[in-house]
Amino acid sequence: MIKLTKSKDAPAVLTSDDAKNSMTTIKANAENGNLKATDFESKIYDGEGVKSLLKKDQNDKCAYCEVTLAGDYGVVEHYRPKTKWKDIKGNEGLGYYWLAYDWDNLLCSCDICNNAANKGYLFPLSNPNKRGDTNEEQPLLINPYKEDPGDSIEFHEHIAVHKNKKGEVTIEVFDLNGKKKDKKGEPRRRDLVECRKNIWGQAKYLFDLLTEQSQDTQQAIDTVRELFGKDENMFAGMIRYQKRW
């Protein structure tokens, strides 16, 4: 996970008449207690230009785990869930329906980060009494478009380590270290962790080689970061926030 910059201008479909009419219906149904998942139109929040622009902004990587989103792979993800929310304790309630077509609430993620086994409807807060007040509720999931993930997460080799509660919850929810098991008892995200471990091995090999040649540790770190920590590289955050050279 790295800090991302979102394109300033939202795709036109998100502010179209269709979007406005749909939101009128959504708000009416929410106020009447009749809101359904089918009220949200994917042809709008995942409409023309939305996913492609998000993927461009994210260098064709998942906003959360940084795996490559090749071709049409990946889903438009609502940071604040639109239909309903759940917290870590199992509480749930009406979602942030009014943000369903809000450009600032959209990211592109891999299917695994987005699915029910990981984020799904989860949206825990450190200030749950303020839920719904987006200025005060203090989410416990990192939004890489709004903050630097390095403030909450660092890496010890290929393992993500939390620096605060937000980092801890983010690592757990997205299973960034592959701790969650499937029905067979196997890690659900083994491929993610193994791929990250492999890239760390390449980076560490270069670091060791450079330090053997020059014995200048900081210069070696800077060189490896420049090569492996580019925005477009998978797991650039692991290199940028690395603490175990």
Stockholm file with secondary structure:
# STOCKHOLM 1.0

chainA/1-245         MIKLTKSKDAPAVLTSDDAKNSMTTIKANAENGNLKATDFESKIYDGEGVKSLLKKDQNDKCAYCEVTLAGDYGVVEHYRPKTKWKDIKGNEGLGYYWLAYDWDNLLCSCDICNNAANKGYLFPLSNPNKRGDTNEEQPLLINPYKEDPGDSIEFHEHIAVHKNKKGEVTIEVFDLNGKKKDKKGEPRRRDLVECRKNIWGQAKYLFDLLTEQSQDTQQAIDTVRELFGKDENMFAGMIRYQKRW
#=GR chainA/1-245 SS CCCCCCCSSCCGGGGSHHHHHHHHHHHHHHHTTCCCGGGSCHHHHTCTTHHHHHHHHTTTBCTTTCCBCCTTCCEEEESSCSSEEECTTSCEEECCGGGTTCGGGEEEECHHHHSTTTTTTBCCBSCGGGTTCTTTSCBSSCCTTTSCGGGTEEEETTEEEESSHHHHHHHHHTTTTCCCBCTTSCBTTHHHHHHHHHHHHHHHHHHHHHHHHHCCHHHHHHHHHHHHCCTTSTTHHHHHTBCCC
#=GC SS_cons         CCCCCCCSSCCGGGGSHHHHHHHHHHHHHHHTTCCCGGGSCHHHHTCTTHHHHHHHHTTTBCTTTCCBCCTTCCEEEESSCSSEEECTTSCEEECCGGGTTCGGGEEEECHHHHSTTTTTTBCCBSCGGGTTCTTTSCBSSCCTTTSCGGGTEEEETTEEEESSHHHHHHHHHTTTTCCCBCTTSCBTTHHHHHHHHHHHHHHHHHHHHHHHHHCCHHHHHHHHHHHHCCTTSTTHHHHHTBCCC
//
